[in-house]
Amino acid sequence: MEVAGAVSAGGDIEGLPSRIAMVAGLARISEKQVRELVIAGWVRAIEKFLEVEVLNEDEERRLIRLEYLFELTQADLGTSEVWQSPKANAA
């Protein structure tokens, strides 16, 4: 189960929070660690999309939905180096 994979076309974004919570509980992963891992997955998804080209409308919509489901803030996401990428700045 990977956040970046869920963001890709066909991935189940809606069920992701409950699946992650279940796995985190079984593995005794703290909420803080889960949040950090989700943010890292969000960043990986953007990097993956930008390897190919600029984000398309569906990819952007799915990333925004992921932000909403995990209550990620711009401060959470803005700390990522992905925004320093020349490809990201072109988007």
Secondary structure, 3 states (H helix, E strand, C coil): CCHHHHHCCCCCCCCHHHHHHHHHHHHCCCHHHHHHHHHHHHHHHHHHHHHHCCCCHHHHHHHHHHHHHCCCCHHHHHCCHHHHCHHHHHC
